[in-house]
Amino acid sequence: MVHTAHPELTEDEVELYDRQIRLWGLESQKRLRNAKVLLIGLRGFGAEVCKNVVLAGVRSITLLDDGNLTEDEWAQFLAPRDAVGKNRAESSLTRVKGLNPMVEVVADTEAVSTKQDAYFTQFDVVVATDLRPWSEALRINAACRLAGVKFLCGGVWGCFGFTFADLLLHEYAEDVIQHSAEKKKGEQTKLTVKNTAEFVPFRDALEVDWRSEQYSNKLSKMDCCYFLMKVLMKFCDEKGRELNPSKREEEIAELKSLASEELKKLGVRDDMIPDKMFGCLFSQVSPVCAIVGGVMAQEVIKTVSQKEQPHNNMFFFNPLNNLGYVACLGN
């Protein structure tokens, strides 16, 4: 749970965050200033999330990544090119600190799998990107739920990406424009309305029964992205690695075979995922990392500031039509 004590901002902080304070209010900025964030994974996607969250002005961010920077990670702009072969989190420290000197930045080079459940409870928000294996997301989410910690996760493969949020029972305020008959024509009144939204764990979103009456009626309108996400997660977990661009045709053939098996298991027609989608999934593409990472970071900011309605509970970016959409699954 986000800490309730909101220390006053210093004059320097008020000056630095002036635009944000005018955008979402002083109390929301105080909540941000008091928040401790854990970011798991610092590839291109994680780097985009990191940049935006740090610029927003959280209290601290811990960068957890035991991997080393590789030559093909061009989307990872926080680590310099001469850091190839070195740990991503440590190599990114200097540039992350330079984004906002008022944010405490810590690098943790241990594997997320070595972290006990209690480790995650020291944070207000846990953000997991590009997890391997994806079963770790279920474990971390469960630990966060027990401790009242907000949890978000997501992944980017080539031109495709997704995010998920479990914010438990989340309270937020949003501005609503009302038109009053008593005012002159064209004049509006802005009211701040408080709401709550209830979220489900990641496991529930992954274990949707598409044969049930609740979801079978939605299937005809469902985008392919959810099912593609399931296939990619299964591929990465079974292989223990990312897709290999140097074996593109072999990897695409294997993905199609895996998709056929997975869709049959889910009770979904086998042409749900268009064939041309499988060619869009290699490496992490910088513009897509920026889009999906920007969405993820904005959801973190909404979560902590308790300002504006968050996505409940999944966001997908479809590269075939260059559109993003929100789906509520598992409820």
Wavefront OBJ file of the C-alpha trace (Angstrom):
o trace
v 0.000 0.000 0.000
v 1.248 3.513 -0.814
v 2.446 5.285 2.313
v -0.079 7.726 3.765
v 2.405 10.214 5.170
v 2.974 12.999 2.650
v 6.016 15.109 3.557
v 5.948 18.661 2.262
v 7.789 19.286 -0.974
v 10.905 21.435 -0.846
v 11.114 24.665 -2.841
v 13.367 22.928 -5.348
v 10.847 20.127 -5.793
v 7.953 22.562 -6.238
v 9.948 24.354 -8.930
v 10.981 21.120 -10.671
v 7.508 19.565 -10.595
v 5.560 22.778 -11.210
v 3.976 21.581 -14.446
v 2.980 18.239 -12.918
v 1.520 19.890 -9.827
v -0.650 22.044 -12.069
v -1.604 18.971 -14.068
v -2.617 16.538 -11.308
v -2.450 18.569 -8.079
v -0.177 18.990 -5.077
v -1.509 16.026 -3.090
v -0.941 13.684 -6.024
v 2.628 14.924 -6.401
v 3.198 14.362 -2.679
v 2.054 10.766 -3.074
v 4.493 10.325 -5.935
v 7.256 11.903 -3.878
v 6.656 9.334 -1.142
v 6.473 6.211 -3.317
v 9.041 3.405 -3.445
v 9.027 1.551 -6.772
v 10.647 -1.744 -7.733
v 11.315 -2.174 -11.464
v 12.199 -5.724 -12.507
v 13.892 -5.992 -15.899
v 15.803 -3.254 -17.678
v 15.752 -4.131 -21.349
v 14.323 -1.626 -23.827
v 10.800 -1.884 -22.425
v 11.956 -1.524 -18.823
v 14.185 1.430 -19.749
v 11.156 3.350 -21.057
v 9.181 2.631 -17.890
v 12.143 3.684 -15.763
v 12.635 6.993 -17.584
v 9.038 8.124 -17.215
v 8.618 7.027 -13.603
v 11.841 8.748 -12.536
v 10.925 11.971 -14.330
v 7.542 11.933 -12.554
v 9.357 12.250 -9.223
v 8.945 9.137 -7.109
v 10.859 8.842 -3.847
v 13.005 5.911 -4.972
v 13.323 3.276 -7.663
v 15.183 -0.024 -7.393
v 16.390 -1.509 -10.687
v 16.459 -5.304 -10.392
v 18.158 -7.132 -13.273
v 20.771 -9.879 -13.203
v 21.273 -9.866 -16.989
v 24.061 -8.314 -19.026
v 23.624 -5.823 -21.860
v 23.860 -7.456 -25.296
v 24.913 -5.966 -28.629
v 21.418 -6.162 -30.131
v 19.664 -4.262 -27.317
v 19.455 -0.951 -29.194
v 16.196 -0.057 -27.457
v 18.010 0.044 -24.109
v 19.093 3.705 -24.150
v 19.978 4.025 -20.437
v 23.137 1.920 -20.655
v 26.010 3.246 -22.822
v 27.205 1.141 -25.782
v 30.564 0.479 -24.153
v 28.701 -1.369 -21.373
v 27.920 -4.388 -23.581
v 28.645 -7.490 -21.520
v 28.124 -5.674 -18.232
v 25.095 -5.785 -15.920
v 22.148 -3.768 -17.286
v 21.046 -2.297 -13.958
v 24.496 -1.150 -12.844
v 25.341 0.183 -16.314
v 22.149 2.269 -16.351
v 22.647 3.925 -12.946
v 24.491 7.055 -14.117
v 21.975 8.021 -16.791
v 18.963 7.204 -14.597
v 20.306 9.380 -11.784
v 20.923 12.157 -14.291
v 17.247 12.158 -15.298
v 16.183 13.373 -11.860
v 18.744 13.898 -9.069
v 15.929 14.095 -6.518
v 15.058 10.422 -6.951
v 17.016 7.765 -5.081
v 18.152 5.096 -7.559
v 19.486 1.683 -6.522
v 20.746 -1.184 -8.683
v 20.196 -4.791 -7.614
v 22.039 -7.385 -9.720
v 20.510 -10.496 -8.173
v 18.104 -12.741 -10.074
v 14.446 -12.141 -9.255
v 14.049 -15.882 -8.652
v 16.387 -15.607 -5.629
v 14.208 -12.999 -3.939
v 12.005 -14.201 -1.120
v 8.374 -13.054 -1.073
v 9.104 -10.653 1.786
v 11.486 -8.683 -0.468
v 8.633 -7.330 -2.577
v 6.638 -6.069 0.405
v 9.047 -3.191 1.105
v 7.801 -1.357 -1.998
v 4.601 0.526 -2.774
v 4.489 -0.598 -6.409
v 6.199 -3.555 -8.084
v 6.613 -3.397 -11.867
v 7.844 -6.546 -13.629
v 8.943 -6.447 -17.279
v 10.001 -9.273 -19.600
v 10.023 -11.903 -16.841
v 11.594 -15.315 -17.390
v 9.933 -17.588 -16.485
v 6.496 -15.999 -16.457
v 5.521 -18.147 -13.488
v 7.553 -15.632 -11.456
v 4.855 -13.054 -12.208
v 2.267 -15.237 -10.493
v 4.474 -15.712 -7.432
v 5.340 -12.024 -7.123
v 1.741 -10.974 -7.694
v 0.557 -13.321 -4.932
v 3.163 -11.951 -2.511
v 2.171 -8.384 -3.366
v -1.519 -9.138 -2.874
v -0.934 -10.472 0.624
v 0.989 -7.335 1.550
v -1.348 -4.843 -0.150
v 1.300 -3.871 -2.719
v 0.225 -2.748 -6.203
v 1.546 -4.986 -9.001
v 2.022 -4.396 -12.723
v 3.730 -6.540 -15.348
v 4.193 -6.632 -19.090
v 6.344 -7.666 -22.017
v 7.440 -6.543 -25.473
v 8.280 -8.854 -28.369
v 9.265 -7.003 -31.531
v 6.312 -4.791 -32.492
v 3.883 -6.389 -30.023
v 3.482 -5.663 -26.330
v 1.134 -5.904 -23.365
v 0.699 -4.675 -19.802
v -1.313 -5.992 -16.859
v -2.281 -4.342 -13.575
v -3.477 -5.728 -10.252
v -4.149 -2.679 -8.087
v -6.304 -4.591 -5.580
v -9.146 -2.327 -4.409
v -7.953 0.971 -5.830
v -9.252 4.407 -4.896
v -8.811 7.254 -7.348
v -10.144 10.690 -8.215
v -10.966 11.979 -11.672
v -12.095 15.318 -13.011
v -15.539 15.342 -14.622
v -16.818 18.167 -16.803
v -20.429 19.135 -16.154
v -22.654 21.502 -18.080
v -24.960 23.657 -15.978
v -28.183 25.146 -17.245
v -27.673 28.082 -14.886
v -24.415 29.099 -16.509
v -23.986 30.879 -19.782
v -23.978 28.811 -22.934
v -20.618 27.119 -23.404
v -19.505 27.462 -19.766
v -18.475 24.305 -17.938
v -17.898 23.222 -14.360
v -15.125 20.814 -13.429
v -15.839 18.501 -10.510
v -13.464 16.047 -8.860
v -15.210 12.721 -8.324
v -13.854 9.890 -6.148
v -14.232 6.298 -7.334
v -12.979 2.799 -6.604
v -12.022 -0.046 -8.926
v -11.494 -3.695 -8.028
v -8.779 -5.727 -9.737
v -8.028 -9.435 -10.058
v -4.686 -11.276 -9.860
v -2.680 -12.075 -13.004
v -3.488 -15.773 -12.649
v -7.205 -15.057 -13.128
v -6.522 -13.065 -16.305
v -4.400 -15.903 -17.710
v -6.876 -18.663 -16.861
v -9.958 -17.276 -18.604
v -12.370 -20.039 -19.642
v -13.267 -19.122 -23.217
v -15.810 -21.955 -23.344
v -17.872 -20.354 -20.569
v -20.985 -18.363 -21.387
v -19.403 -15.219 -19.935
v -16.494 -15.222 -22.389
v -17.689 -17.241 -25.398
v -20.026 -14.360 -26.273
v -17.070 -11.967 -26.267
v -14.815 -14.142 -28.393
v -16.049 -12.854 -31.758
v -15.055 -9.314 -30.744
v -11.800 -10.308 -29.063
v -8.517 -9.181 -30.600
v -5.845 -11.811 -31.231
v -3.334 -10.124 -28.904
v -4.385 -11.912 -25.729
v -3.874 -15.305 -27.357
v -0.583 -14.235 -28.922
v 0.614 -13.180 -25.467
v -0.206 -16.647 -24.112
v 1.709 -18.332 -26.943
v 4.777 -16.132 -26.501
v 4.856 -16.642 -22.749
v 4.638 -20.403 -23.240
v 7.418 -20.343 -25.858
v 9.775 -18.333 -23.627
v 9.104 -20.521 -20.601
v 9.563 -23.800 -22.486
v 12.699 -22.675 -24.332
v 14.149 -20.568 -21.537
v 15.090 -17.862 -24.031
v 13.873 -15.162 -26.408
v 13.039 -15.644 -30.090
v 16.191 -15.942 -32.203
v 16.203 -13.544 -35.207
v 18.989 -15.529 -36.892
v 16.635 -18.543 -37.085
v 13.594 -16.552 -38.083
v 11.828 -19.104 -40.301
v 12.374 -21.975 -37.872
v 11.126 -19.877 -34.946
v 8.024 -18.744 -36.831
v 7.180 -22.348 -37.726
v 7.555 -23.381 -34.100
v 5.415 -20.460 -32.917
v 2.645 -21.421 -35.354
v 2.712 -25.010 -34.146
v 2.626 -23.912 -30.524
v -0.205 -21.476 -31.291
v -2.281 -24.240 -32.859
v -1.856 -26.398 -29.741
v -2.573 -23.548 -27.348
v -5.656 -22.282 -29.191
v -7.086 -25.810 -29.367
v -6.532 -26.203 -25.633
v -8.341 -22.911 -24.996
v -11.262 -23.865 -27.223
v -10.542 -21.066 -29.699
v -10.523 -21.355 -33.502
v -7.037 -22.069 -34.886
v -6.978 -19.014 -37.180
v -7.454 -16.579 -34.285
v -3.872 -15.322 -34.670
v -3.125 -14.114 -38.243
v -0.011 -15.712 -39.779
v 1.554 -12.340 -40.579
v 1.592 -11.505 -36.844
v 4.359 -14.046 -36.231
v 6.839 -12.086 -38.343
v 6.509 -8.994 -36.111
v 7.914 -10.489 -32.917
v 11.703 -10.434 -33.128
v 13.909 -8.284 -30.836
v 12.541 -5.225 -29.035
v 11.650 -2.338 -31.332
v 12.360 1.098 -29.857
v 9.086 2.854 -30.899
v 7.007 -0.016 -29.498
v 9.016 -0.015 -26.269
v 8.275 3.716 -26.070
v 4.536 3.172 -26.611
v 4.015 0.207 -24.283
v 6.567 1.470 -21.760
v 4.909 4.886 -21.786
v 1.529 3.297 -21.104
v 2.964 1.197 -18.285
v 4.684 4.196 -16.695
v 1.513 6.264 -16.943
v -0.377 3.511 -15.140
v 2.253 3.529 -12.387
v 1.847 7.294 -12.053
v -1.959 6.969 -11.932
v -1.629 4.220 -9.335
v 0.618 6.169 -6.994
v -0.950 9.609 -7.464
v -4.491 8.158 -7.240
v -5.425 10.548 -10.025
v -7.507 9.441 -13.046
v -9.000 6.049 -13.819
v -6.404 3.305 -14.359
v -6.608 0.571 -16.985
v -8.451 -2.423 -15.583
v -6.724 -4.660 -16.293
v -4.833 -5.359 -19.574
v -3.442 -3.187 -22.381
v -2.332 -4.606 -25.740
v -0.535 -3.024 -28.688
v -1.392 -4.683 -32.000
v 1.276 -4.107 -34.694
v -1.000 -5.105 -37.583
v -3.255 -2.068 -37.137
v -0.935 0.035 -34.940
v -3.638 0.320 -32.286
v -3.694 -0.189 -28.546
v -6.720 -1.321 -26.591
v -7.729 -2.137 -23.026
v -9.420 -5.409 -22.037
v -10.832 -6.438 -18.665
v -10.229 -10.166 -18.252
v -10.564 -12.613 -15.380
v -13.401 -10.833 -13.557
l 1 2 3 4 5 6 7 8 9 10 11 12 13 14 15 16 17 18 19 20 21 22 23 24 25 26 27 28 29 30 31 32 33 34 35 36 37 38 39 40 41 42 43 44 45 46 47 48 49 50 51 52 53 54 55 56 57 58 59 60 61 62 63 64 65 66 67 68 69 70 71 72 73 74 75 76 77 78 79 80 81 82 83 84 85 86 87 88 89 90 91 92 93 94 95 96 97 98 99 100 101 102 103 104 105 106 107 108 109 110 111 112 113 114 115 116 117 118 119 120 121 122 123 124 125 126 127 128 129 130 131 132 133 134 135 136 137 138 139 140 141 142 143 144 145 146 147 148 149 150 151 152 153 154 155 156 157 158 159 160 161 162 163 164 165 166 167 168 169 170 171 172 173 174 175 176 177 178 179 180 181 182 183 184 185 186 187 188 189 190 191 192 193 194 195 196 197 198 199 200 201 202 203 204 205 206 207 208 209 210 211 212 213 214 215 216 217 218 219 220 221 222 223 224 225 226 227 228 229 230 231 232 233 234 235 236 237 238 239 240 241 242 243 244 245 246 247 248 249 250 251 252 253 254 255 256 257 258 259 260 261 262 263 264 265 266 267 268 269 270 271 272 273 274 275 276 277 278 279 280 281 282 283 284 285 286 287 288 289 290 291 292 293 294 295 296 297 298 299 300 301 302 303 304 305 306 307 308 309 310 311 312 313 314 315 316 317 318 319 320 321 322 323 324 325 326 327 328 329 330 331
